[in-house]
Amino acid sequence: MNVVRLSPASPTADLRALQEVSDFAWTDMGWGGEDRWTYRKLTNEEVTQELHRIAHHGTNGNIDYVTFQPCTLYEARSQDRFVIQHWDFPDGHWTFSAIFDGHGSHGTVDYVVEHLPARVRSTLHGTLARGPASSGTISHILSEAIIEVDHALMRDFQRLFPGGRDELARLSDNQIDAMTKTKTGTYSQSVLRCMEGSTALLTLMDPSGTHIWIANLGDCRAGKTFLPSNFMLISRKPGGGFSARRVTEVHNGGNVHELQRIRNEHTGERECVVDDRVLGFLAPTRALGDAWMKLPAICSRRVLMRTNEFWARGISDEHINRLKTPPYVSNDPQVFHHKLRKSTRRSGHQRHSSQNSHSASGQGEEDVALLLCSDGLVDLYEDQELEEEYYLKRWAAMIGEVINNSNSSSSSSSISRSAPERNGSRWNTAVHVLRDAIGGDDLSRVSANLTVEMEERWIDDTTILVHKFT
């Protein structure tokens, strides 16, 4: 028998091993229960380096951006997308930005990224070529672009069966497979996209830098305790300091008005909303895609239920049985027009939707920034159980301070302690908001969020854009 003899470790090796172990700790990630996972403890400088290694961040024009998903599993890759584009038209330079938060998989959100900005640009260019456009006209362009892209997603599926329900009813399973599968034997994207969806947050700023349009469709928040919108307008107060207010409503089961709207549209259907979810399945009440909830149930029974993806998404017979009078998920966005307030003027805040207009708050206030984000940002604060007003004040103060410091090129502020120094991101307001959300100065929490060793995602996809107006 061969025996392997190992020499005892030297005192230096023992110390090195202890040092390596001391750099790690255990966490339950705030989930409770008995499960624990290891993470690497980081210094503040290491946190900054790791955050900027993982996150995709930068500045495009006057817009700071960051998108973040620390889990490295291929299956967990981010379904968030963002777009920042600058359009040179005869009347000047327009700026378009958007966040699209996909759910189900990547097909629908990628389709939306490809087609929605292009449609807005094309329609806006054609409109401006005929002369100046009113704020209402531009609001209509944004709204119609969202609705039309959603219709296009459904048409891609409906073209497979031009005879509609009657055709689906008489086709055999083999015939349906022949019409929906590719040459490789997989189902076409027109089919798979029916089981996926995306929210949409859009902004459009005119060449004067004075008028901004904001469109919102969907919100993936399901909780009720903290319901900020995905848009927050930050303003400088006349007496100093900063304030923030929500600009849009949330479109999910935590909004009682949205739930009542669905019940009104489906009178007598007790299960149109179950557990504050549409058909007991979907948290957003408005979205692009999710065509299975907008098409007759026979489309799911004869086609979608034949795919592995149908069952993988968690859709069931129970959900399909509730499909009686589609659509259940709305593609109708809320669109706002806002004239930015300067320090010497006051402007109105107009809303082009079915609800009442917002009024400008605080004469003499100056609008300095607009924050838009995917729901992952809000989720990062969920375990703290604090009220919306707290976060509005927190984000307003943080963004305002970074803007002030960047304008004065000062590094004396306390916020600069954890500010990144490289890639031009020291004054990236979106990065500062993300750093606060994953733990701020709590190095243990930040370290865990960045380095925990888990085989599943522990953070929702998080994307933040901050438009700076000063």
Stockholm file with secondary structure:
# STOCKHOLM 1.0

chainA/1-470         MNVVRLSPASPTADLRALQEVSDFAWTDMGWGGEDRWTYRKLTNEEVTQELHRIAHHGTNGNIDYVTFQPCTLYEARSQDRFVIQHWDFPDGHWTFSAIFDGHGSHGTVDYVVEHLPARVRSTLHGTLARGPASSGTISHILSEAIIEVDHALMRDFQRLFPGGRDELARLSDNQIDAMTKTKTGTYSQSVLRCMEGSTALLTLMDPSGTHIWIANLGDCRAGKTFLPSNFMLISRKPGGGFSARRVTEVHNGGNVHELQRIRNEHTGERECVVDDRVLGFLAPTRALGDAWMKLPAICSRRVLMRTNEFWARGISDEHINRLKTPPYVSNDPQVFHHKLRKSTRRSGHQRHSSQNSHSASGQGEEDVALLLCSDGLVDLYEDQELEEEYYLKRWAAMIGEVINNSNSSSSSSSISRSAPERNGSRWNTAVHVLRDAIGGDDLSRVSANLTVEMEERWIDDTTILVHKFT
#=GR chainA/1-470 SS CCCCCCCCCCHHHHHHHHHHHHTEEEECTTCCSSCCEEEECCCHHHHHHHHHHHSEEEEETTEEEEEECCCCCGGGCCCEEEEEEEEEETTEEEEEEEEEEEESCSHHHHHHHHHHHHHHHHHHHHHHHTSCCCHHHHHHHHHHHHHHHHHHHHHHHHTTCTTHHHHHHHCCHHHHHHHHBCTTSSBCHHHHGGGCEECEEEEEECTTSSEEEEEEECCCCCCSSCCCCSEEEEEECTTSSEEEEECSCCCBTTCHHHHHHHHHHTTTCTTSEETTEETTTBSBSBCEECGGGTSCHHHHHHTGGGSHHHHHTTCCHHHHHTCSSSCCSBCCCEEEEEECCCTTCCCCEEEESSSCCCCCCSTTCEEEEEEEECTHHHHTTGGGCCCHHHHHHHHHHHHHHHHHHHHHTCCCSGGGGGCCCSTTCTTCHHHHHHHHHTTTTCHHHHHHHHHCCCSSCCSCCEEEEEEECC
#=GC SS_cons         CCCCCCCCCCHHHHHHHHHHHHTEEEECTTCCSSCCEEEECCCHHHHHHHHHHHSEEEEETTEEEEEECCCCCGGGCCCEEEEEEEEEETTEEEEEEEEEEEESCSHHHHHHHHHHHHHHHHHHHHHHHTSCCCHHHHHHHHHHHHHHHHHHHHHHHHTTCTTHHHHHHHCCHHHHHHHHBCTTSSBCHHHHGGGCEECEEEEEECTTSSEEEEEEECCCCCCSSCCCCSEEEEEECTTSSEEEEECSCCCBTTCHHHHHHHHHHTTTCTTSEETTEETTTBSBSBCEECGGGTSCHHHHHHTGGGSHHHHHTTCCHHHHHTCSSSCCSBCCCEEEEEECCCTTCCCCEEEESSSCCCCCCSTTCEEEEEEEECTHHHHTTGGGCCCHHHHHHHHHHHHHHHHHHHHHTCCCSGGGGGCCCSTTCTTCHHHHHHHHHTTTTCHHHHHHHHHCCCSSCCSCCEEEEEEECC
//
